[in-house]
Structure formats: structure tokens, C-alpha cells
Amino acid sequence: MLVAVVALILALGVASRVLADRLRIPSVLFLIFAGIAIGPEVLGLVSQDTFGSGLSAMVGVSVAIILFEGGYHLHLQKLRESPTALTRLVTVGAAITWLGTAAAVVFFLETSLEVGLLVGALLIATGPTVIGPILQVVTVRDHVAAVLEGEGVINDVTAAILVVVVFEVLVAGNGTPAALVGNFAVRLFVGLTIGALVAAVVWLVLDRGRSRPCAAPLHARLIVLAGIVVAYGGAELVASETGIAAAAMAGFVLGNVDLPHHEAVIDFLDDLSVVVLSFVFVALAALIDFADIFTLGFAGVAIVVAITMVLRPAVIYLSTTSERFTRNEQLFLSAVGPRGIIPASVATLFAVELQTLGRPQEAQLLAGTVFLLIFATVVLQAGLARQIANYLEVSPMRTIIIGGGRVGLSLAERLEQDGENVLLVDEDPDAVEKARERGLRAVEGDGTDADVLEQAGASNAKTVIAATPDDDVNLLVCQLAKTSFDVGKVASRVNQPDNVDAFESLDVRAIDLSMATAWSLENVLERPSLSAWMNELGRTGDVQEIEVTAADLVGKTIAELNAEIPDGCIVGLLTHDNGTTEVPTGDHKLQDGDRVTFLGQTDAVDRAIKRFHPHD
């Protein structure tokens, strides 16, 4: 019977993943509904007794694999995208979430402070089990993704250890409150140390191993899998609930070293995590007891509102005060913080422990509160993540700039300020490091290499810009972008005026550097006010174009158009389909294919663009 149940769970999990990929909806939404469908609340095929005492071990190893994979993808380079925001989020933010949740639970459910702190510790975690599927279907700027991924892995570890310490010290009474911090630090140290040691052994075995070339990738996959289990099991033997920290640390270390057969290991981990994620989410969702949730009544709803609409936005606002995070990105991070496997698995364990201590009402409260928040956030936040991102317009396609010199660096900074998702590519490690120090996303590589462009995301890029001082390099970059990756918009810096025709023959927007410099100097001398305003583009002032395609624009006069745009914005230029450009009069009528240029204050131009092209 158990084998049949496991087979059913895996089949539902895989089907959920396939369906999610087709519909571009995070898979956790389908997984949780699949679990509920086979659980005691609907079909009754799975219950707590189905797995017996083995469920805890199966879930533990599965979560270790998932966190190892999450840590493996958490590169130092990624963490440097927003180190300040991430540090605040996993320290001060985690503390505010813990204590704020505890206060909400105590206030609305009128329970003891100890149980409130236990629930609060559980609900710190978001986790890669829910964040990963979201980021597979939602494209956000790299610093936003880095915060979500880093928070998921680190706070899962924090929550797993903190909840054990809170239970042992405050609930079971095995120690004084003063020992709580020390107990937490010791367990965290044990987990991280064992994880790092196991990672070192795995790396040495793979690096010094003498496997046959045809068998080496297989051996690498098997050794890594053994390392995950050893890290988890070894840490658990030393101190309970430290295995999660060990697995995450082992993955993080191995993901940031030059591991042999790295690509084979990544493919293996991705496939393995899909399987175990499917099993764990469906299995735990099947154990949801809706009676526990309904018992909470309106108090449970109030707790969900307090956590998702008060605590989460407050924590995000305090953590992401950097100018890199736009207001809409802060709103997106506030709206997307679903809870995952760690709260679900650990809540089941400690609900049983509370019943053993003769506190069944508190066990029911713990399970009900945790599963209610998981269910609400997975359905509303994970399920609607793509719609939330689209509504807030935080999913820009990537702009790739080849060349991290003065021109490329300055352009990248201006585009970042305009809210673009910018990636710099340069062969010079010093240029890459300088870009990162200025808060930009940069990778080291040869921009004329198709593999490098592929890894940079050229296949889905909105724009590729060649900005090196070498025209031959720039031309090759543009050819690759146009012919190999079919990028819609390609532009290039042209250093020698005689080479402009070669770029334009490829339908590349060529910027003659000498002419651009001369034009800028002329503006400074002859039109200083215009020059000063142009330097403020993207800050206080902006210029944007739209193409006249909508039926409600064709046939309108410029005077009618001006009456519909916000104050602080005007129609500056009109470009016709034949390429001629003029300053329009009020009597000019718009034709299909015309391009209208708005100029004015940044927010006013933005509102004008949204008025006539709401999806731009």
C-alpha cells in the first residue's frame, strides 16, 4: 500500500510540474491542491498513519536535498547584488518577523507567549521550495531575485534551528531563557561547520579522483548525493535539527568552488529537487487538517493579514532602502513571501510534541495557524506572482552591454536608474569588479563568444549594446546578437566614423562616438539649458516614444492628444512612417505608424506612456 501511495504522490507531483510549466504558474500551487485532493479532507487516500514514523525522516532528507540545491545556486556573485538589503532581511527582518508574528498570535488567539514565539519562529521561513518555482515563471531584476533566493535559503536554516531552541528552552522548559541565544548559536555553528567539512571532502574526492572519463560525471552525481545525506545525517547525530543548516552550507560551498563536472551536477540536482519537492509538498499538503484551520475563525484571518500586509511590507521597506530598489520592486517583494516546506514539516513534528506534553489545544493552534498561512500565501502570493509582477511592471527583459569601460559603465548606470534589467559583460576582471562596486550586475567573459552571450541571457534579451573601444569586436557582437539570438534592438558605439555604414547595413543603431561628442559639446556651448536638462534624463526629466497603432490614436490631432496627457508633459516631435521628423502643430493628425515623442517630467512622461500604451 505504501509503495502505491508514494507512486501516486510522485505521479501527481510530476504532473503538477508539467502543468505549471505549460501554464507558467508556480508549481507549488498545483502541488498543494494535489495533496489536499488525496488527503483525508477529500479522497482520503493519504493520512498521518500512511507513512507511520518514517515520514519525518523522508521529509528531512528531501528538505536537505532541496536546500542543498538552493545553496548550490546561491553564488557569492549573486549575493553581492544586494548585500545590505539581504543582510538586513535575514537579521533584523527575521527578528521583526519572529517577534511580530508572536505578538499577533498571542493577541488574536489569546495563547501563551511561548507558543506565540514557537509559531513566530516557524513562520520566519520562506524557502527555495516556494521561491524557486516563482522565479522560474517570473523574471525580475537580478538584485530582486538575489534577495528572494538568499532570504529563502538563509531564513529556512534560521527557522529550522530557532524553532527547536524555542521549543526546548521555552515550551519544554529545558533551560533558561538566557540560554536561548547560546543554544541557537551552538546549533548553527555545528550545522555550518559539518556542512563545510563535508563539502571539502566531496570536493577533494572529486578533484583528486581518478574515475574513467566516461564514468566520471556519474560518479560526481553519486558522490554529491552521498555528501548531502552524510551532511544532513551527520549533523543530526551531533544535534537535532542542524542537518538543514549542514545541507545548505554544503551546497553553498560546493556551488562556489570549481567543482569538477559542475554542469552534470547541476542537471542532476535540478532533476532530483523536482522529484523530492513534488513528493514533500504533496505528502505534507495531504496532512492538512481543515478542522484545525476552521477552529481559528476570524482570528486566523487576522493573523494572516497582520503577517502578509503589515509585517512583510514593514520588513521589506526597512531592508530595501537602497536606490536600486524601485517602489514597485519593494511592493513586489512585500506581496511575495510565501511559506514553504520548513514550516509545514516542522509544525507537524511539534504539534505531536505538544500533544505529548498534554497540550492538545496548543498543538491544534500551532498546526492550524501554520497551515493556514502556508495555504493562503501559496494560493494568493505564489499562485498570483506572475500577475502581481506584471501589474507592478517589475519584469523587464534584460539589456546586455558588452564592454565595461567608461562608456559602458556610465550607460549601465543610467539604464539602471531608468529601471532596466542591465547586465555588463567584460573580459577584464578589474572592469567587472569596478562595475560590481558601483552596484551593477556584471560578469567576466568574452562578448564575442556565443556561449557567453547565451549564459548572459541574450536569447531573451530586449537589447544588446556593444560599447567596447574596438569596432571589430563591436561588429561581431552585433552580428551574433542579430543572427544567432534574434535580438530585436541592437545598438553599438562606433569609434571610427568610416565604420558606421558597416553597422547600419546590419540594421544596428550605430552611435558615432566622435559625432556624439561633438554634438554634446555644441549643446553645452550653444544650448546650455537643453544640455543640462538632457543630462537629467531619467532623473527629473525624461523623453519617450510610442508608435501610433491603437485605434483611439489614429486620426487624432496633436491638440487633442495634448489635452489628454498629464501636466508636465508635451508632444515634442512627430516622426512619420517615411522617416521624416518634425515639430508638430496642433492641427497635425496622427497616422498609423507615426511615432510620437513625449518629453517632460519623468513621472508625467511615464503616465503619458501608460495612458496610450498601457503594456509598455
C-alpha positions in Angstrom: 0.0 0.0 0.0 2.8 2.4 0.9 4.5 1.9 -2.4 1.3 2.6 -4.3 0.8 5.8 -2.3 4.3 7.0 -2.9 3.9 6.2 -6.6 0.6 8.2 -6.7 2.2 11.2 -4.9 5.2 11.2 -7.3 2.9 11.0 -10.4 0.8 13.9 -9.1 3.9 15.9 -8.4 5.4 15.4 -11.8 2.0 16.1 -13.5 1.7 19.3 -11.4 5.2 20.4 -12.6 4.4 19.8 -16.3 1.1 21.6 -16.0 2.7 24.5 -14.2 5.4 24.9 -16.9 2.8 24.9 -19.6 0.6 27.5 -17.9 3.5 29.5 -16.5 2.2 29.3 -12.9 4.4 28.3 -10.0 4.2 24.5 -9.5 3.6 24.8 -5.7 0.1 25.9 -6.3 -0.8 22.7 -8.1 1.2 20.6 -5.7 -0.7 21.8 -2.7 -4.1 21.2 -4.3 -3.0 17.8 -5.4 -2.0 16.9 -1.8 -5.4 18.2 -0.5 -7.2 16.1 -3.1 -5.7 12.8 -1.9 -5.7 13.8 1.7 -8.3 12.9 4.4 -10.3 16.1 3.6 -11.3 14.8 0.1 -10.4 11.3 -1.2 -8.8 10.0 2.0 -6.1 8.1 0.2 -3.3 9.5 2.4 -3.3 10.2 6.2 -0.9 10.6 9.1 -0.9 6.8 9.6 0.0 6.1 5.9 3.7 6.8 6.5 4.0 6.0 10.2 7.1 7.1 11.9 9.1 7.2 8.6 7.5 10.5 7.4 9.8 12.7 9.4 13.0 11.0 8.1 11.7 11.1 4.4 10.8 14.8 4.7 14.0 15.6 6.4 16.2 14.1 3.7 14.0 15.6 1.0 14.3 19.1 2.5 18.0 18.6 2.9 18.3 17.9 -0.9 16.1 20.9 -1.7 18.2 23.3 0.5 21.4 21.8 -0.8 20.3 22.6 -4.3 19.2 26.1 -3.2 22.6 26.7 -1.6 24.4 25.4 -4.7 22.7 28.0 -6.8 23.4 30.8 -4.3 26.7 32.1 -5.7 28.7 34.8 -3.9 28.4 36.9 -7.1 24.6 36.7 -6.7 24.7 37.6 -3.0 26.8 40.7 -3.9 23.8 42.0 -5.9 22.2 43.5 -2.8 24.3 42.6 0.2 23.0 45.3 2.5 19.3 44.5 1.8 19.9 40.8 2.2 21.8 41.2 5.4 19.0 43.3 6.9 16.4 40.9 5.7 17.9 37.8 7.3 18.9 39.5 10.6 16.7 42.5 11.7 14.0 41.5 9.3 13.9 37.9 10.6 13.8 39.2 14.2 10.9 41.6 13.4 9.0 38.8 11.7 9.5 36.4 14.6 8.5 38.8 17.3 5.8 40.5 15.3 4.2 37.1 14.4 4.4 36.0 18.0 2.7 39.2 19.2 -0.1 38.7 16.6 -0.6 35.1 17.6 -0.7 35.9 21.3 -3.1 38.9 20.8 -5.6 37.3 18.4 -5.6 33.7 19.7 -5.1 34.6 23.3 -2.5 31.9 23.8 0.8 31.8 25.8 3.8 33.8 24.8 5.9 30.5 24.5 3.5 29.1 21.8 3.4 32.5 20.1 7.2 32.6 19.9 7.2 29.0 18.6 4.7 29.8 15.8 6.7 33.0 15.0 9.9 31.1 14.7 8.3 28.6 12.2 6.9 31.4 10.0 10.2 33.2 9.5 11.0 30.8 6.7 10.0 31.3 3.0 12.3 28.8 1.4 13.6 27.7 -2.1 10.7 25.3 -2.3 8.3 28.2 -3.0 10.7 30.9 -4.2 12.4 28.7 -6.9 9.1 27.9 -8.7 8.1 31.5 -8.6 11.4 32.7 -10.2 11.1 30.1 -12.9 8.0 31.9 -14.2 8.6 35.5 -13.1 11.6 37.4 -14.5 12.7 40.2 -12.1 15.9 42.3 -12.0 18.9 40.4 -10.6 19.1 42.2 -7.3 15.4 41.4 -6.6 15.9 37.7 -7.4 19.1 37.7 -5.2 17.2 39.0 -2.2 14.3 36.4 -2.7 16.7 33.5 -3.2 19.1 34.5 -0.4 16.2 35.1 2.1 14.7 31.7 1.2 17.8 29.6 1.9 19.1 31.5 4.9 15.8 32.0 6.7 14.9 28.3 6.2 18.1 27.5 8.2 17.3 30.1 10.8 13.7 29.0 11.3 14.6 25.3 11.5 17.1 25.8 14.3 15.3 28.6 16.1 12.0 26.7 16.4 13.9 23.7 18.1 15.6 26.1 20.5 12.4 27.9 21.4 10.6 24.6 22.0 13.3 23.1 24.2 14.1 26.2 26.2 10.7 28.0 26.4 8.0 25.4 25.8 9.5 22.2 27.3 11.3 24.2 29.9 14.7 22.5 29.4 16.8 25.6 30.2 16.5 29.3 31.0 15.5 32.0 28.5 19.1 33.4 28.8 20.3 30.1 27.2 18.2 30.6 24.1 20.8 32.7 22.2 23.7 30.5 23.1 21.8 27.3 22.2 20.9 28.8 18.8 24.4 29.9 18.1 25.9 26.5 19.0 23.4 24.6 16.8 24.0 27.0 13.9 27.8 26.6 14.3 27.5 22.8 14.4 25.4 22.7 11.3 27.5 25.1 9.3 30.8 23.5 10.3 29.7 20.0 9.5 28.3 21.2 6.1 31.6 22.9 5.2 33.7 19.9 6.2 31.6 17.5 4.2 31.7 19.9 1.2 35.5 20.0 1.5 35.7 16.2 1.5 33.4 15.9 -1.5 35.5 18.5 -3.4 38.7 16.7 -2.6 37.3 13.3 -3.7 36.1 14.7 -7.0 39.1 16.8 -7.7 41.7 14.1 -6.9 39.6 11.2 -8.1 40.8 9.0 -11.0 37.5 7.9 -12.5 37.3 6.8 -16.1 36.2 9.8 -18.3 33.0 8.0 -19.4 32.0 7.3 -15.7 33.3 10.5 -14.1 30.0 12.5 -14.4 28.0 9.6 -12.9 30.5 9.3 -10.1 30.3 13.1 -9.4 26.5 12.9 -9.2 26.6 9.9 -6.8 29.3 11.4 -4.6 27.4 14.7 -4.3 24.2 12.8 -3.4 26.1 10.9 -0.7 27.5 14.2 0.5 24.1 15.6 1.0 22.9 12.7 3.0 26.1 12.5 5.1 26.0 16.2 5.9 22.3 16.0 6.9 22.6 12.8 8.9 25.9 13.6 10.5 24.8 16.9 11.8 21.5 15.4 13.1 23.6 12.9 15.1 25.5 15.7 16.8 22.5 18.0 17.4 18.9 17.7 16.3 17.6 20.0 13.5 21.1 21.0 12.5 21.0 18.9 9.4 19.2 21.6 7.4 22.0 24.0 8.1 24.6 21.5 7.2 23.0 20.6 3.8 22.5 24.3 2.9 26.1 25.1 3.8 27.5 22.1 1.9 25.6 23.2 -1.2 26.7 26.8 -0.8 30.4 25.8 -0.5 30.4 23.4 -3.4 28.4 25.9 -5.6 31.2 28.5 -5.1 34.2 26.4 -5.9 35.5 25.0 -9.2 33.7 21.6 -8.8 34.6 19.0 -11.4 31.7 18.1 -13.7 29.8 21.1 -12.5 27.2 21.0 -15.3 26.4 17.3 -14.7 25.9 18.0 -11.0 23.6 21.0 -11.7 21.4 18.9 -14.1 21.2 16.1 -11.6 20.3 18.4 -8.7 17.7 20.2 -10.7 16.0 16.9 -11.6 16.4 15.5 -8.1 14.9 18.6 -6.5 11.8 18.4 -8.8 11.1 14.9 -7.6 11.6 15.4 -3.9 9.8 18.8 -4.0 6.9 17.1 -5.6 6.8 14.3 -3.0 7.2 16.5 0.0 4.7 19.2 -0.9 2.0 16.7 -2.0 2.7 14.5 1.1 2.5 17.4 3.6 -0.5 19.0 1.9 -2.3 15.7 2.3 -1.9 16.1 6.0 -3.6 19.4 6.3 -6.5 19.2 8.8 -9.0 21.8 7.8 -10.7 21.4 11.2 -7.6 22.9 12.8 -7.8 25.8 10.4 -11.5 26.4 10.8 -11.2 26.4 14.6 -9.1 29.6 14.3 -12.0 31.5 12.8 -11.6 35.3 12.1 -8.6 35.3 14.5 -6.7 33.2 11.9 -7.6 35.5 9.1 -6.4 38.5 11.2 -3.0 36.8 11.8 -2.6 36.2 8.0 -3.4 39.8 7.3 -1.0 41.0 10.0 1.8 38.9 8.7 1.3 39.5 5.0 0.1 43.1 4.9 1.8 44.7 7.9 4.9 42.8 8.9 6.1 41.7 5.5 5.9 45.2 3.9 7.5 46.8 7.0 10.4 44.4 6.9 10.9 44.9 3.1 10.7 48.6 3.5 13.4 48.7 6.2 15.6 46.3 4.3 15.5 47.7 0.8 16.1 51.4 1.3 18.8 51.4 -1.4 18.0 53.4 -4.6 18.4 50.2 -6.6 15.0 49.0 -5.5 12.2 50.9 -7.2 9.0 51.5 -5.3 7.3 48.8 -7.4 10.0 46.3 -6.6 9.5 46.9 -2.9 5.8 46.3 -3.4 6.5 43.1 -5.3 8.8 41.8 -2.5 6.2 42.8 0.0 3.5 40.9 -1.8 5.5 37.8 -2.5 6.7 36.0 0.7 5.0 32.6 0.6 5.9 30.0 3.3 7.0 26.5 2.3 8.3 23.1 3.4 10.1 24.1 6.6 7.1 25.5 8.5 4.9 22.6 7.2 7.2 19.8 8.1 8.4 21.2 11.5 4.8 22.2 12.5 3.7 18.6 12.1 6.5 17.4 14.3 6.0 19.9 17.1 2.2 19.6 17.1 2.8 15.9 18.1 5.3 17.0 20.7 2.8 19.5 22.2 0.2 16.7 22.4 2.8 14.5 24.2 3.2 17.3 26.8 -0.6 17.2 27.3 -1.3 20.5 25.5 -3.7 19.4 22.7 -5.3 22.8 22.2 -2.0 24.5 21.6 -1.0 21.7 19.2 -4.1 22.3 17.2 -3.5 26.1 17.3 0.1 25.6 16.1 -0.8 23.3 13.2 -3.8 25.4 12.2 -2.0 28.7 12.2 1.0 27.5 10.2 -1.0 25.6 7.6 -3.5 28.5 7.2 -0.6 30.9 6.4 1.1 28.4 4.1 -2.2 27.7 2.2 -3.1 31.4 2.0 0.4 32.6 0.8 0.9 29.7 -1.6 -2.5 30.3 -3.3 -2.5 34.1 -3.3 1.1 35.0 -3.4 2.8 32.2 -5.3 -0.2 31.5 -7.5 -0.6 35.1 -8.5 3.1 36.0 -8.5 3.3 36.5 -12.3 0.2 38.6 -12.4 1.5 40.7 -9.5 4.8 41.2 -11.3 3.1 42.2 -14.5 0.8 44.6 -12.7 3.7 46.2 -10.9 5.8 46.1 -14.1 8.8 44.6 -12.3 9.6 42.1 -15.1 11.8 43.9 -17.6 13.6 42.0 -20.3 17.4 42.1 -19.9 19.6 44.7 -21.5 23.1 43.4 -22.1 26.0 45.8 -22.5 29.3 44.4 -23.9 32.2 46.5 -22.6 32.6 47.8 -19.1 34.7 50.8 -19.8 33.7 54.4 -19.1 31.1 54.5 -21.8 29.6 51.1 -20.9 29.7 51.8 -17.2 28.0 55.2 -17.5 25.3 53.8 -19.8 24.6 50.9 -17.4 24.2 53.3 -14.5 21.7 55.5 -16.4 19.7 52.5 -17.6 19.6 51.0 -14.1 18.3 54.3 -12.9 15.6 54.1 -15.5 14.5 50.7 -14.1 16.1 48.5 -16.8 17.5 45.0 -16.0 21.1 45.6 -17.0 24.0 43.1 -17.3 27.5 44.2 -18.1 29.9 41.7 -19.8 33.7 42.4 -20.0 36.8 40.3 -20.3 38.7 42.5 -17.8 38.3 41.3 -14.2 39.1 44.7 -12.9 36.4 46.3 -15.0 33.9 43.7 -13.8 34.9 44.3 -10.2 34.6 48.1 -10.6 31.1 47.7 -12.0 30.1 45.5 -9.1 31.5 48.0 -6.6 29.1 50.6 -8.2 26.2 48.2 -7.6 25.8 46.9 -11.1 25.4 43.3 -12.3 28.5 42.3 -14.2 30.1 39.0 -15.4 33.5 38.3 -16.8 33.6 36.9 -20.3 34.2 37.5 -24.0 31.2 39.2 -25.6 32.1 37.8 -29.0 31.7 34.2 -27.7 28.2 32.9 -28.4 28.3 30.7 -25.3 29.0 33.8 -23.1 26.1 35.7 -24.7 23.8 32.6 -24.2 24.7 32.5 -20.5 24.1 36.2 -20.2 20.6 35.7 -21.4 20.9 37.0 -25.0 18.2 34.6 -26.2 15.6 36.5 -24.2 17.2 39.9 -24.2 15.4 43.1 -25.1 18.5 45.0 -26.1 22.2 44.2 -26.8 24.6 47.1 -26.8 28.2 46.9 -28.0 30.2 49.6 -26.1 33.9 48.5 -26.4 36.6 50.7 -27.9 37.2 48.2 -30.7 34.9 48.4 -33.8 35.7 44.9 -34.9 34.7 43.5 -31.6 31.5 45.6 -31.6 30.6 44.5 -35.1 31.0 40.8 -34.2 28.9 41.3 -31.1 26.1 42.9 -33.2 26.3 40.1 -35.8 25.9 37.5 -33.1 23.0 39.3 -31.4 21.2 39.7 -34.7 21.8 36.4 -36.4 22.3 33.9 -33.6 19.9 35.3 -30.9 17.4 37.4 -33.0 17.6 40.3 -30.5 15.1 42.9 -31.6 17.1 46.0 -30.6 20.8 46.1 -31.2 23.0 49.3 -30.8 26.7 49.9 -30.9 29.3 52.5 -30.2 31.3 53.3 -33.4 34.7 54.6 -32.8 35.7 55.3 -36.4 33.2 57.3 -38.5 34.1 55.3 -41.6 32.7 52.2 -40.0 29.2 53.5 -39.5 27.9 52.1 -42.8 29.0 48.5 -41.8 26.9 48.7 -38.7 23.9 50.2 -40.3 23.9 47.5 -43.0 23.1 45.0 -40.2 20.2 47.2 -39.1 22.2 48.2 -36.0 21.6 51.6 -34.3 25.2 53.0 -34.7 26.3 55.8 -32.5 29.3 57.6 -34.0 31.3 58.5 -30.9 33.1 61.5 -32.4 29.8 63.0 -33.7 28.1 62.3 -30.4 30.8 64.0 -28.5 30.8 67.0 -30.9 27.0 67.2 -30.6 27.2 67.2 -26.8 29.9 69.9 -26.8 27.9 72.0 -29.2 24.9 71.7 -26.9 26.9 72.7 -23.9 28.2 75.8 -25.7 25.1 76.9 -27.7 22.2 75.4 -25.8 23.4 75.1 -22.1 19.9 74.8 -20.7 19.0 72.0 -23.1 22.3 70.3 -22.3 21.7 70.5 -18.6 18.2 69.1 -19.0 19.4 66.3 -21.2 21.9 65.3 -18.5 19.0 64.9 -16.1 17.1 62.4 -18.4 15.9 59.5 -16.3 16.1 61.5 -13.1 13.8 64.6 -13.1 13.2 64.7 -16.9 12.5 62.1 -19.5 11.9 61.6 -23.2 10.0 58.6 -24.5 8.5 57.5 -27.8 5.3 55.5 -28.7 4.2 54.1 -32.0 0.7 55.1 -33.2 -1.1 51.8 -33.6 -4.1 52.0 -31.3 -7.4 52.8 -33.0 -8.1 55.6 -30.4 -4.9 57.4 -31.5 -5.1 57.2 -35.3 -6.8 60.4 -36.7 -6.4 62.4 -33.5 -4.9 65.9 -33.8 -1.9 66.9 -31.7 -4.1 69.4 -29.9 -6.5 66.6 -28.9 -3.5 64.4 -27.8 -2.1 67.3 -25.7 -5.4 67.6 -23.9 -5.2 64.0 -22.8 -1.7 63.9 -21.4 -0.7 64.9 -17.9 0.6 68.3 -16.9 4.4 68.5 -17.1 4.5 66.6 -20.4 4.3 67.7 -24.0 4.5 66.2 -27.5 7.9 67.3 -28.7 8.4 65.5 -32.0 6.4 63.6 -34.6 8.2 61.0 -36.8 6.4 59.8 -39.8 6.4 56.3 -41.3 8.8 57.5 -44.1 11.4 58.6 -41.5 10.9 62.3 -41.6 10.7 64.1 -38.2 9.2 67.4 -37.4 7.9 69.6 -34.5 4.2 69.2 -34.9 1.5 71.9 -34.8 -1.8 71.4 -33.1 -3.5 70.6 -36.4 -1.3 67.7 -37.3 -3.3 64.4 -37.5 -1.7 61.2 -36.3 -1.4 58.4 -38.9 -0.9 54.7 -38.3 2.8 54.0 -37.9 3.7 57.5 -36.8 6.0 57.8 -33.7 5.1 60.4 -31.1 7.9 61.7 -28.8 6.8 62.8 -25.3 9.2 65.0 -23.2 8.8 66.5 -19.8 8.9 65.5 -16.1 9.8 61.8 -15.5 6.5 60.8 -13.8 4.4 62.8 -16.2 6.0 61.2 -19.3 5.6 57.8 -17.6 1.9 58.4 -17.1 1.5 59.5 -20.7 3.1 56.4 -22.0 0.9 54.2 -19.8 -2.2 56.2 -21.0 -1.7 55.3 -24.6 0.5 52.1 -24.4 -0.6 50.5 -21.1 1.5 47.4 -21.5 4.8 49.2 -22.3 
